[in-house]
Amino acid sequence: MEFQRLKYIYEPSGVAAAKTLLLLHGTGGDETDLIPLARQFGKGFNILSLRGNVSEGGMPRFFKRLGMGVFDERDLAFRTHEMVAFIRELATKEGFDAGKIIALGYSNGANIAGSTLLLYPDFLAGAILYRPMQPFKDAEALQKNHGSANMSDGLIADTPYNRHVPVFMSNGAADPTINPAATKAYAAILTNAGFAVEDHTLQAGHNLTQQDVQLSVDWFKRNFE
């Protein structure tokens, strides 16, 4: 398969050397979905919102799945490489700093953001993951093998885990699609990989709440303002 361009919306801040908030929608969403949410994080940063290249019954997604909660991991890895390559190309075209990107993903979008953290640990400056699931079943083995393979394997990019990128995670205790214990294990994997994880379990389901938003806005201001 060859890489394809993604549909996107880019809104420059007009501020020199601004950070870019990368918006990654959930299943069935598109590049317009998370822009109103991004407004709650303030001003002074660029907005880049993408639409996933995969269609599931007419619903846009960022990668294929084999069933509910069962990811096609090879496609996930390919789509992660595709997305990162596209963003790097777009940074040159649109004139934003590819080293100052903070991902904000919900559900399916949070999962490709998490895949990006594991496969390209030096690519994102930070990440907000709403209702994430562990992207790869054997993520711990992925860490151990990281740097011993390259993109020709279709999975691992040759970059070491070597810094403390801040990561915000929030899940709902009543979410029927995500096991709370699995979320804690995922947060531990990211922490052990060197990420500075702030993990929240809220009294909520899969849908976002204002508490998710407020906690993440506060986190964003502490880490990036």
N, C-alpha and C positions, 0 to 999 in steps of 0.2 A: 504493500500500500504506500502511496505517496502522501506527503503532507498536503493539507488543504488549508486555505485561509479561513478564518472565522469571521462571521458577521459581528460588528462591534459598534459601540457608541463611544466616542472620545470627547470629553469636555475639559479643555485646558483651564487651569486656574488663573493664568496670567502672571503667576509668581515664578520668578527665576529659581531654578533648582528645586522646584516643588516635589513633594512626594506624590505618588500615584496610588489611588485606591482602586484595586482590581476587583470588579464585581462578578461573581460567578453564581448563576441562578440555580434553583432546584429543578427537579424533573417537571417538565411541562411549562417551565418559565421561558423567558427570553431576555434579551439585553436591556429591556426597559424595566424589568421587575424591581430591581434593587436600587434604582436611582433615587426614589423618594427616601428610602432608608439611609442612603449615603449622605443625604442633605443634613441628617441629624448629627453628623460627625463634625459639622462646622464648615469653614471655608479654608482656602489657602492650599488645597491639594487638588491635583488633577483627578478626573474620574475616567476609568477605562472599564467598560462593561461588555462582556463577551456573550455570544450565544453558542452553545455546544453544537458540534457538527454531527452528532448522532441523533437519529429519530427512533423513538419507540412508540409505535402506534400513533404517529403524528405528533408525539410530545418530544420537544428538544431535550437532549441530555448531553453530558460531556463525554460519556463513555458507555459501552454496552454492559448489560448485566444478564446473567443466566437465569435469574429468578429474584424474588424479593429478598434483598439483603445478600445476594450472591453475585459478586462482581466477576466480569470477564477480565481477569488481571492482565492478560496480554494486551487486550484492547485499551485498558486503563493506562498501561505503561506507554503504549504507542500514542494515545491521545495526549498524555502529559508531555511527551517529547514534542508533539505537534504544536501544542499550545505555547510551550516555552519558546520554541523557534519562532512562532508567529509574533509573540510579544516582543522578542528581541528585534525582529525586523520592523515592527511597528514603532518601537522606541526611536529608531532612526528616522522613520518617515514623519512621525508626529512631533518629535523633538522633546521627548521626556527621558528622564534618567532611569535606565533599566536597573540600576542598583538601589532605587528607592521605591520599590513596589510593595505595598501591603495588600494581601489578598483578603477579601471578605466573601465567604462562601456559605451558602445555605444548602444543607442536605447533599444532593448530588454535587453541587458546586463546592461544598466543604470537602467532599471526598477527593475531588481532583486537586484541590488546594493541598490536602494532606499528602497526596501522592507526590506533588511538587516538592513539598518539604523533605520527603524521604529520598527522592531521586535527584533533586537539585537543591541540596541544603544551603547553598550560598546564593540562591536566586532571589528569594523573597526576603524583604527586610522585616516582615512580620506577617501574621495571619490571624484572622478572626474566623473561627469554624463554628457555625451554628448547626447543631444536630449531626455531628460527623460520625462516621463509622471508620474503623481501621481499614485502610485501602487495600493492603496486602495481608493475606493470612499469616505469612511467615515474615513479618516486618523485622523481627529481631535478627533473623538470618540475613535479611537484606542489609541491615546495618553492618553485620560482621563481614559480609562480602563486599561492602561498599569500597570502591577504589580498586578492586581486583578485576573488575570487568569494565566494559565501556558500552557506548550506545549501540555498537554493532550487535550486541546481544539482545537488543530490543528492550532492555530493562534498566540497567544501572548506568547512570552517568558518572564519569570518572572525576568525582569531586569529594574531598574528605569532609567529615563532620568536624567542624573546628570552631564554631562560634555559638553564641547564646541568643538566637533570634527569639523575640517574644511571640508567644502563641496564646490566643484566647480561645477557650472551648466552652460551649454551653449545650447541655442536653436536658430533656424533660424526663422526670422520674416516671411519668405515666405514658411515655412514648412507646407505642406497641411495636415499633420497628427496630428499636435499639435496646440491647441488654445493658443496663447500667454497669454491671461488672465488666463488660467488654469495653465500655467507655473508659473506665478507670485503668484497665490494662493498656489501652491505646495511649492514654495520657502518660502513663509510666514509660512506655516505649519511647515516646517523643522526648520526655525528660531525660531518659538515659542516653538518648542520641545527642544531647547537648542543648535542646531547646528550652527556653524559659517559659514553662507552661502554667497558665492560670486556668483552672478547670472548675466549672460550676454545674451542679445538678439542681435544676429548678423544679418547682411543683407545677409542671406543665406537660403537654403532650408533644407532638411533633411540630406543631405550628409555633411560630415565633411569638413572643410576648414582649410587652414594653419593658419588662425586667431584663430580658436578653439584651435589648437595645441599650438600656441605661448602663448596665454593667459593662458592655463592650465599649460604649462611648467613653466611660470613665477610664477604662483600660487604655483606650487609644490616646486620650489626653495625657495620661501618666507616661506613656512610652514614646509618644511622637510629637508632643508639643513642648 
